[in-house]
Amino acid sequence: MNTLEIYPPSEEELKQIIEELESRLYEAESPAEYYEYQTQLTAKRKELTELLSLKQ
């Protein structure tokens, strides 16, 4: 039986995702695209903050 285990991203992976989203944000070609990247960026920053608070 094959199982797929999904793990939340690590701190380093989240930082890379945030960097990528920040660069996409500045390259957005429409307000809708900008809003989508901004929404994703906010969610990933929150996820990183929560991850870091758990480490303390």
C-alpha positions as a printed Julia matrix, in Angstrom:
56×3 Matrix{Float64}:
  0.0    0.0     0.0
  1.4    3.35   -1.01
  0.93   6.25    1.34
  1.68   9.88    0.77
  2.89  11.8     3.77
  2.61  15.54    3.58
  4.8   17.6     5.85
  4.49  21.33    6.39
  7.32  23.34    4.85
 10.42  23.87    6.94
 11.59  27.31    8.05
 14.08  27.45    5.17
 11.47  26.35    2.62
  9.04  29.0     3.87
 11.72  31.68    3.57
 12.38  30.61   -0.03
  8.66  30.64   -0.85
  8.33  34.12    0.68
 11.3   35.39   -1.35
  9.78  34.0    -4.54
  6.38  35.55   -3.79
  7.99  38.92   -3.03
  9.72  38.94   -6.41
  6.5   37.91   -8.17
  4.63  40.66   -6.35
  6.81  43.31   -7.97
  6.39  41.68  -11.39
  2.59  41.43  -11.21
  0.97  42.54  -14.42
 -2.49  43.32  -13.06
 -4.14  44.35   -9.8
 -5.72  40.89   -9.54
 -2.33  39.2    -9.9
 -0.82  41.58   -7.34
 -3.65  40.85   -4.9
 -3.22  37.09   -5.35
  0.52  37.23   -4.63
 -0.06  39.58   -1.69
 -2.62  37.18   -0.21
 -0.27  34.21   -0.59
  2.61  36.22    0.84
  0.6   37.21    3.91
 -0.41  33.58    4.5
  3.18  32.31    4.19
  4.52  35.04    6.49
  1.89  34.06    9.07
  2.86  30.4     8.68
  6.54  31.28    9.21
  5.71  33.36   12.29
  3.71  30.48   13.76
  6.5   28.01   13.01
  9.09  30.25   14.67
  6.89  30.78   17.74
  6.59  27.0    18.16
 10.38  26.68   18.18
 10.72  28.93   21.22
